[in-house]
Structure formats: structure tokens, C-alpha cells
Amino acid sequence: MQENSPVVISAIGGSGGIGKTWLALHWAHRHLDRFPDGQLFVNLRGFDPSDKPVAPPDAVRGFLDALVADQKEIPADPSAQLALFRSLVAQRRILMVLDNARDSDQVAQLLPGSATCTVLVTSRDQMAGLSATHGAHMLPVDALGGSDALALLSRHLGQDRLSAEPAAVTELVEYCAGLPLALSIVASHARLQPHVPLAEFAEELRDAATRLEALDAGSSATQLEAVLSWSYAALSAEQAAVFRLVGLAPGSDLSVHAAASLTGLSVTGVRKILRELVRVSLVQQHASGRYRMHDLVRLYAAQRARADHPQEECTRALQRLTEFCARTAHDADVLIAPHHAAIELGEQSDGCQPQPLADAGAAWEWFSAERANLMAIQHMAAERQWHARVWQLAWTLTTFQLRQGHLHDNLIAWRAGADASKHLNDPPTRTRSHRHLGRACAQLGRHEEALSHHKVALAGAEEDGDLLGQAHTHRAVAKAYEEQGDNQQALRHSEQALELYDALGVPLSGSHALNEVGWYMAKLGHVDEARSHCAQALNRCRSSNDRSGEARTLLSLGYIDHHTGEPRTAAGHFRRAIALYSDIGDITGQADALDHLGSALAVYDPGEARHIWQQALELYSAQHRNADAQRIQAHIAELADRS
């Protein structure tokens, strides 16, 4: 805390139960020697539901009662009392603790004018006004980290008891989510019942629906639900409604644009309310335009939503949020993959406001920021049987997930998408779902399962007479056979795909199939035909500005050159592919291209090959492509043995 300012003011802010009062009193006790003239404490009852906040004149009178021996010397007029108080503390080294302040205005009227005084304020309000007008030093208090939470439990219960049940302790820390009051309540219960296993207390907290009831130490001041209710009761009706709905939103945080669709308010309107919720420490703004709640505060908000909010409104709010995600993801997908087929999302609902995205860079940023939330939203939609939205999210997330190497996410998304497609009465959608689920399985090395889904997709497309679906699925089946080492079958299916694309007049997909035919020919040793097919495919991709297809075709040409004794020419193809993949944000493709480049370089520049393979290894490891990572590690080890 600072000294040598006109009045040293430190404001400790944070949500109810976060430990503000404890921190203030702990600091005061440790620094008694700095305030030889005394300490003054007042509970300003800023968020006490049982009584009104303490009026500043009443607080001043309380200070005078402590400072003046002869009560007859205290004037009756409040202004005179304030003047007397300030004259008494002038030039005295006193600490004032103003606990549980309502807002900056309440505190400002209690401040002394002496530079020798230090004022310590605790509040759920952020005290921005006090910072602006009096230079208060702000000390926001956040939830405890894992090690600090364990230390708190250890102080209450002893390390031996914690060490005896490590799994139960881990659960207790998780369910209390770093909130000191919650941890202290659990520790108090456990300390009073030393023969009860900690696992029983963990089991009590396991059910989210009753967790807040379990965190009850017997009085309103030490009952977590009551403590949170004090802040909730102080909100306006509109603020309370936003608070409740934010508590219902799945995911780890919420953007202001998502909150606008969730609540049906304008972006400007909901931003203003969110800032008010931040001010009273019910919501945290952890990044620009992004808000989150402490886990137990979120639980309380959701509980209040179930109790105070009409359930049909809650449902509509979550439907708007899900639609917001589907529509914004669709727009983002179009920006990062213009050639990816668009899908029909239906008429836009009232109150749903998709986030505007200026360009592909903004689209990548949005996807990255919302990755976990989008998966949580899809999961919620599946639970509520909003089948169309579940499938739409699987489709619109695919390019992002595959290019960024989020392969497990892609598998989860398409398992949900395939299940949802069963309820949509749309055979082509079911075919697409099995094809994409098969590809997701193949990406993770589940080749038997992949081939099974591809065969279901192919049978469905043939039954429905869906020639385009058949062509797409033949390519997927070809890839599955390649992974199983059957390049002859892979070539057969890729040739069937090419024939269908040409007959249907689908040049973009046809160029991809043309490249794949060349690739499988090369793997079977038919290099001249392979080179011809791939060269044609490259020209087609470039003429249609298909950079993803161009990069894949360069990999094929590089492979052919490498295996026909031209490693330097091959390296040039691979480097151009890497640049293209980098440009379109395809980290999965980058890893593959680096892998191939390392192989070409190993022929004539093993030092550079080791460097390149190390980059590929890092990407493969980050993408959990364990078989590829192990293969690269073996290559690097072979280079080391050769040197």
C-alpha cells in the first residue's frame, strides 16, 4: 500500500465471499505498528439485506464515540461532527477500515484530510469513482488458485487429513471453485465432524442443484447463498434479468455480442448492464468485450433464473444464443473457407444479432475465442434436442477445427451432428453426417470405424440417387483405404469420384479428386500419369483461387519429385505448400507439409531436416496426432545416429 499521498486509500474489491474483509483485517493486524494512534473500523452494511447502508453521518458519529472521551464535547450538527472528526485525526497515524461499502459516494464523505491517515475500503463495488476523485489504489480480489485453496483447507483441517483422501480434496477444491467463504464453510463442517470422511462432504457438493444449500454454515453471514443474495437484491429489475440469463449460458465466458442475443438487448444496452454487474463484482471482465462469472456465482444466477425467470423466456434466450453461435460460425466459415458449401439456416429470429466479422482474420479470432463455448453450446442444444442447430454447428465448425488441429473437437461435434441428423428427415444430411464423422474418425487413426461410416454414407447416397453425395463419399472412402494401406482400392474410389464430378460439372471438387487420383497413382508407382494428373489439378486450383486445393496438390507434386530423385525440386513444392497453409490458417496442413519437407531435406541437408522435423513434431504433438509424432521422433533419432 502506498504512503506519502494526501490520504492513502486502498480499495479491496471483489464478489461476496471472496475474502475481502478477511484480507483487510489480516493486513491491519500485521501492520499494527504503523498506526500507533489507533485503528477505526466500521461495517457500512452496503449490501446487508437486513438493514439499510450506514449513512455517512452515522458512521462519523460512531468514530467520534470512539475518539472522544467526553460525549458532551460532540456537537449535534452533522457538519460540525465531521469537522471535529477531521480535526481529531489530523496529524495522527490512524488506520480506518471501511468494510462492506456500498459505493464511492458513501466512502467519500468519510475520508479524513490528513496525509498521516490510511483508509482501507472493502466493497463489492469496484469503486471507480473513488479511484478517479481521490486516487484510490484498487486491489481486486479474485478466487484462490489450486495451491492456495489447498493451503486454506490445510490450515483448517491439517495436512494429514488432506493427504489421507487426495481425491476427495481435489473434488472439494473444484466444487468450491477457489471461493474462500465456500472453502471455509466446508472446512468448518469437516472440522466439527473429524470422523466423517472428506469423500462424504465431496459427495454432498457433487450435485450442482443442491451445492449452494450444502455451503451453509448456519448464519446468513456465513451462508453462501445468502451472501450472494445481498448483491442480487441490490440490482435493478433489468440488471437482475441479465444476471440471471448470463448464469444460464453454457461455456466459460460470454462476449458482449453473445450476451446481446442471449438477452435480446442491443449490444450497447447489454454492455452497459454488464459493466454495472462488473462494478458490483457479480461478473468479471477478463478480456476486452468478454465477461465471466465465478462458478458458484454462476450457479446462484442459474438458480435464480429457475426461480424468478419465466422458463419459456429462459428457453427463448438460450435458443437465441444458440442461433447466434450458428449464424456467426456460418459467416466466419464463409470468410475462412469461401469454397466450403454454405448451408441454409432458416429465417433469423427476433433478438438474434450475429456478430459482424470484417474479414478472415476477424473470423479466425472469433473462432479461437469461442472454441470452448461453441462446443458447450452444441452439447446443450443436443440435450434440448434442437437437432437442426446441433447439425448446423457441426458443419460450420468443421473447417476451423480441421485446419487448427482440433481433431477431438471435430469428432465430438460430428458424433452429435450425426445423431441429430437422424431426426431431420433429410437423407442428404444423414449422408453428409456419416461422411464427416468417418473423416473425423480417420483423422484420429480410427480407420475401421471411419470406413464403416463411409460405407453407410455411400449406401445412403446411392439409395437416394444423390450423385454428388456419392462423389464426395467415394473420396472419403479412398482416404480410408489409403490409411489401411490399400492404395489400389483408394485409386479405384478416387477415380469413381472424379468421373462423377466431371459428369455433374463440379470443377472445384473435380480438381481435388484429380489431385487425389494422381496421389494414389504415385503411391502405386505410376509416376508419369501421376505427375500429369497433379499438374492439371494444380492449374485448376490456381485458376479458381483455391489455395487449400493448391497446397494439397503441391504436396502431391513434391512427393512425386522426391520419389523420382529430385529432392531439391520437391523441397520447393513443399515450401510453397507451407506458405499457403500458413496463409489460410491450416495448421494441420502445415504439419503434414513440414513432415514431407523434412523427408526431402534429409537427403541433402540433414541439419535443416532435423530443424524442420522438430517443427512438425511440435505441431503433431499439439494436435494429439500421436502416431505421426512418434514417427517423426524416430526420423530425428535416425538423423542423430547418422551424424
N, C-alpha and C positions, 0 to 999 in steps of 0.2 A: 504494500500500500504506500502511496506517495506521501511525502511530507513537504513542508515549506510552501504550501499553497494557501491562499486566504483561509479556506476551510477545507480540510482533507475529507473528501466524501467518496466512499466506495459503496456501490450498489450491487448486491448479490441477487441475481435474477434466476428464475427457473420455475418449473411446474411444481404443483403441490406434491409433497412427499419426496422431493429431490434432495433435501438435506440442507436447505438454506439457513434455517435457524441454528441447526447444529454447527454448521461451519462458522457462523458469526460468533456464537458463544465460545466455540473451541478457540477461535483466533483471539477473542477478547481475553480468555483465561490465560493463554500462553503469553500475552503481552501486557499483563497487569503492570509490570514495572515501568511501562512507557506512559502510564496515566496515573501518576501519584495523587492527583487531586480528585480522583473518583471516576466512577462509571455510572451512566444513566441508561436504564432500559425501559422501553415501553412497547407493549403489543398494541399496534394500531388497528388491529382487527379488520384489516382491509377486505378480507374475504371470509369473514365469520358469518355463517348463516343465522346464528342465534342472536346477533346484535348488530347495530349499525357501526360503521367505522368510527373510530375515535376522532372527534373534532379536534383540530389543532389547539384551540384554546384550552380544551380539557387536558390534552397532553402536557401543555405548558404548565398548567396548574399542578399536575402531578409532579413535574420536575421541581417546581418551587417547594412543594411539600417536602421533597427530599433534601433540598438545599437550604431551606430557611428554618432555623430552629424555632423562632417565634412567629407563629402563624398570623399574628396581628400585623406583622410588617408586610404582609402580602396585600396589595391593593385589590379592590373589587373589579376595576375595569380591566377587560381582557388585553387591551393595548398596553396598559400600564404593566400588566403582568409580564407580557412579552418583553417589554423594555427592561424590567427588573431581571428577568431570566438572562437576557443577553449581557447585562452588566455584571451579573454574578459569575458567569462563565468566562468573561473576558480575561485574557492573560492567564487562564488556568488550563492545565493539561488534563482534559477530560475526554473520555470516550462516550459517545452517545450511540446506543444501539436502537434503531427504529425498526422494529420487527413487524413483518406482515403488513407493509404499507399498501394502501390502495392504489395510489398513483403519485406522480410528481408534485401535483398541487398540494396534496396533503403533507408531503415531506418538506416542501419549500418553506412553508410557514413555521417550521420548527427549527430551522437552521440557525446556529449561532453565527456571530460575525467575527469570531476570533480565530486567528491563524493557529492558535495553540490547540484548538479542538479538532477531534477526528469524529466523523459521523459514519456509522456503518448501517446501511439500509438493506433490508431483505424484502423482496416483493415478487409476486408472480407477474407483475407489470414490468416491462423492460426499462422503464424509467428514462426513456429517450429525452423527455423534456428536462429532466434533472441534469442529464449529460450536456444538453445544449446550453442551458442557462447558468449552470453552476460548475461545469467542468467535472462532473462526477466520473469516477473511474468505474467502468462497468465490468462486473465479474459474472458472466453467465455460467451457471452450474448445469452440467449435463449428467446423464446416467453414468454409473460406475462401469468401468471395464471389467472384464472377467477376473483378473488378478485382484483388483480392489474389492470386488464383490466377495471373492473367497476370503480375503483378509478380514472383511467385516464379519462374515459368518464365523471365522476362526476366533475372533476376539470374543464373540458371544458364547460359542459352543466348545471351543478348544480344538486344536488340530487333530488330536487322537480320534475324536468322534467323526470329524470330516474324513479322515484317512480310512476309517472303517467302512464307509459307504460312498466311495467316489462317484459311482454312477448316479446315486440319489442326489448328491451335492450338485453335480452337473445339471440335473433337471431343475433343482431349486433355483440355481442361478439363472437358468434360462427362463423359467416362468416368472421370476421377479424382474427380469429384464433390466437389471442394474439400478432399480429404484431403491434408494436406501431405506425408505419407510417400509416398503414391502419386504425387503430382506430382514429388517429389524423385527417386523411382526412375526415372520416365520421363525427367526432365531428365538424370539420370546416364547412362542408356543413350544418349540423344541427344548428350550432350557427348562421350562416348567414340567416337561414330561421326559426326563432323561432315559427312561426305559423304552420309550416308543421309537422304533426305527425311523430314521430320516426318510426312508422309502415311503412310509405311510403319509408323511407330510407332502412328499412329492406327488403321491397319488391323488391327494386332495386337490392339488393345484392343477392336475393334468387336464381336467375338464374346463375348457375356456368359459363355458356358460356359467360356472359357479366359482371361478377363480377369485373374483373380487370379493365374494362373500367369505371365502376362506381367509382372505387377507384382512382380518378383523381382530384388533387387539382389545376390544371391549369398550372403548370410548370413542366419541365422534372425532376427537383429535388424532386418534391412532387407528382409525378405520379408514382404509384407503379409499373406499367408495365414497365415504362422507367427505373426505378431504377434497376429492375431485369435484364433488357436487357443489362445493362452495364456489369454485371458479365458474362452474356451469350456470349456477343460479344468477351470477352477475352479468351474463350475456344478454344482449337484446334478442328478440324473437328471431330475427334474420340471422344473427351470428350463431345462435343455438342450432338453427336448422342446418347451416353449413357445417358446423362442428359435427353434428350427428351423421350427416351424409359422408363427410370425409372419413369418419370412422368405419363406414361400411365398405369403402373402396378396397379391393384386393391389391396386393403389391406392397412394396416397401416405401414408396413415396408417391407424390402426385404433383404433376405440373399444373401451373395456373390454367393452361388451356384445357387440360383434362378435367380440372375442378369446375370450369365453366360449364362443360357439357354435363357433368355429374349433377350439378345444382340447377342447371337451366338458367343461370345468370349470365350476364355479359362478362367478358374477360376482365374488363375494368372493374365491374361491380364485385366479382368474386375475389379479385386481387385485394381490394380494399378491406373486405371482411377477413381474408386470410391474414393480412397484416395486423388486424385487431386481435385475432386469435394468437398470433405470434407475440404480440405485445403483452398478453396476459399469460403467456407460457403454456398454452394448451396445444400449440402447434409450433414446430421449428422450421425455419427456412434454412436449409442446409446447403443450398446452392441457388444460383440466380434463377428465379422463377420456379423453384421446386420446394415442396413442403412435405414434412413427415410428422408423424406422431410417435411419442413413446408407446411401446407395445401395450402397456397397461392403460394408458390414456385412450388409446385406440379401442381397447376392449370396453372401456367405460362408455365411449362415444357410441359404439355399436349397440351396447346395452340400452342406452338412452334412445337410440333410433328405434329399437324394437318396442320400447315402452311409450315413446312420445310422438313418433312419426307415423302417419298412416302408412300401412305396409304396401298399399298399391303405389304410393308415391316413392317409397324406397325402391320398389321393383322398377318403376319407370326411370328412376335416377340411374340405377345400375345398367339398365338397357341403353340409356343414352351414353353412358361411359363406354360400354362395350361397342356400341356403334361408332363412337368417336375413335376408338382404337382401330376398328376395322377400316374405317374410311381414311384415317390418316396413314395407316400402314399401306393401304392400297395406293394412295397418292405418292408415298415415299418409294414404294416398289417401282412405280412407273418412272420415277426420276432416276433411280439407280440401275434399272433394267428396262429401258424403253421397248425392247423387243419381247419382253415377257408378256404373255397373253393377259389382257385385262379381264376382269370378271364383273358381273352385274351385282350391285349391292342393294338395289331397290331404292325406293323413294326415301329421301332424308327426313328424319323425324324432327319435329319441332324441338328446339332446345339443344339439339346436337350441333356442335360447332367444330368441325375438323380443323386441325391446326394448319395454318398456311406454311408451306415449305418452299423456300425460294429456289433451291437448286439441289443437285445431288449431294453436295457437301452437307447441306442442312438435313437432308433425308438420312444420311449416314449417322449424323449426330443424334437425330431423333430416335432412330432405331437403337443405337447404343445406349442412350439414356433410358429408354423404355423397355429394354430387353426383358428384364425380370418381371416387370409389371404386365407386359403383354402375355407372357406365359401364365401368370396368375389370373389374368382376365379370361383367357381361354379356358382355363381349368374351371373357373366359376361358371362360365357360360355352359360348359359341359354338364356341370352339376345341376344347373337350372334347365337343362335340355333346350337351350337356344341353339338348335342344331345348325341353322344356316350361318350364324355368326361364328360358331366353332370352326366350321369348314372354311369360311372366308379368312379367318385369322391364320389357319394353317397355310392356305395358298399365298397370302400376302407376305408372310414371314419367310417363305422358303428361300428366296434369293439372298436375303440378308444372312440367314442362318448358314447356308451353304458356303457363301463367299467368306464369311468371317470364321468359319470352322466350328460353329456351334452345332455340332452334329448330334449330340444327345438331345438338345432342344428340338432339333428338327424331327428326330424320331418320336419324341413325346407329342409334338404338335400334330404329326401325321397319324399317330395312333388315335388321337382324339378326332382328327378330321375324318379318318376312315370310318370310325364308329358313328360319327354324326351323319355321314353320307348315307347310311342305311335307312335313315328316317326322312330323306329329302325327296324321294320319288323321282329321282333324276339319274337314270343309268349312266350317262357320260360322266357325271360327277363321281359315281362309285368307281368307275374305271380309273379316272384320274387319281382318286384317293389310293387305290391299291398300287398304282404305278409309283406314286410318290412315296408311299410307305415302303414299297420294295426298295426304292433307291436309298431311302433313309437307313434301312437295314444294311444294304450293301456298303454304304459309307462307313459303317461300324464293323464290317467284317462278318456280318450275319448272312452269309451268302445263300444258305439253304432256305432260310426264311424269306430272303429277298426274291429268290427265284419262284417261290411259292406264290407270293403276292403278285409278281409279274404275270404268272400263268393265269391267275384269277382275272387280272386286268385284261389280258389278251383274249381270254374266253368271253368276257363280258363285251368287249368291243366287237368281236366277231358276231356274237349273238345279236347285238343291236345294229349291226351293219355300219358301225362307226369306223370308217376307213382312216380318218385322221387319228383317232384314238389307237387304232391298230398300229399305225406307223410309229407313233410315239412309243408305244409299248414294245414293239419289236426292237427299238434302240435300247430300251431299258433291259430287255431280256438278253440282248447281245452283251451288254456290260456285265450282267450277272454271270453269263457263261465264261466271259473272259476271266473274271475273278476266280472261277473254278478251274482255269487252265485250259478250257475247251475253246480255242480260238477259231476252230473250224465252224462250230455252231454259232459262235459270235459273228463271224463273217456272214453266214447264211441269213441270220436275222437282220443284220445291218443292211444287207442287200435288199431284203424284202422291204425294209423301211424306206430306202432310197427309191425303190420302184413306186411305192405308194405316194411318196411326196411328189415325185415327178408327175405322176398321173393326176394328182389333185392340184398341181400348180402352187406348191408351197415352197418358194425358193429358199427362204431363210432356214427352215428346218431341213430342207433338202441339202443345203451346203454343209450342215452339221453331219448329216448321215453320210455324205460324200467323203468327208474327212475320216469318219469312223470306218468306212469301208477300206480306205487307204491304210488306216492304222492297223486293222486286223490283217490285211494283206501283208504289211511289213512284218508283223509278228510271225506270219507263216512263211516268210522268206521271199515273197513275191515283190521285190523292192521296186522294180521298174513300174509295174502297174500301180503300186502304192504311191510312188512319187507323183505320177500323173494325176491320180485322184486327188491327192492332197494339194497339189498346185492349183487345180481347178477350184477346189474348196476355198483356198486362200484368196483367190481373185474374187470369188462370190462374196466372201465375208467383207473384204475391203470395199467392194462396190456398194454394199448395204450398210457400211459403217458399224458392222457387228464386231466390236472389239473383243468380246468374250470368245466368240467363234474363231476370230483371227488368232487369238492367243493359243487356243487348243490346237489349231491347225499347225501353228509354228512348232508346237511340241512334237507333233507327228513328223514334220519335216526334219526337225532336229534329231529325232530318234532314227530316222532313215539314214541321214548323213553319218551319224555316229556309228551305226552298224554297217556302213559301207566304207569305213576307213577315212572319214572326213570329220574328225572330232572338232577341229577349229571352226569349220563351217557350222557344225551342229551347235557349238557354243554360241555363235552369233544368233542363231534362231532362238535358243533358249533365253538369251539375254533380252531379246526383243519381247519374248513372251512374258518374262518377269516384269518388264516395264509396263506392258499392257495390263497385266493383272494388278499391279500396284495402282495404276491409274483408275481402274474400275473398283478398287477396294476388295479384290478377291484374294483373301489370304490363303484360302485352301489351294487355289491355283498357283499362287506364289510358291507354296511349299513344294508342290509337285515339280514346278519348273526349276527350282533351286536343286532339287534332288537330281533331275536329269542333267543340269549344268555341271554339278559335281562329278557325275559319271564321265562326261566328256572331258572335263579338265584333268581328271585323274590320269588320262593317257599321256598328257604332256606337261602338266603343271600341278603336281601333287600338293604343293603348299597351298595354292589357291583353291584346289579342290577341297582340302580339309576345311578351309575358311568358309566356303560356300555350303558344304555339308553341315557344318556347325549351325549355320543359319536355318537350314532346312530342319535340322533336329529340333531346334528351339520351337519352330512353328508346329511341327508334328506333335511335339510334347504338349504344347499349349492347346492343341485341338484334340488331345487324347487319342491320337492315331498311333496306338502303341506298337502295332506290328511294323509300321513304317519307321517309327522312331528306333526300334531295335535293329532294323535292317541298316539304317544309316549309321548307328553306333558301330555295327560290325564293319562297315566300309571304312570308317575313321580308324578303327583298330587295325585294319589291314594296311592302311597307309602308314601307320606308325611302325608296323612290323617291317614294311619295305624300306623305311628310312633307317 
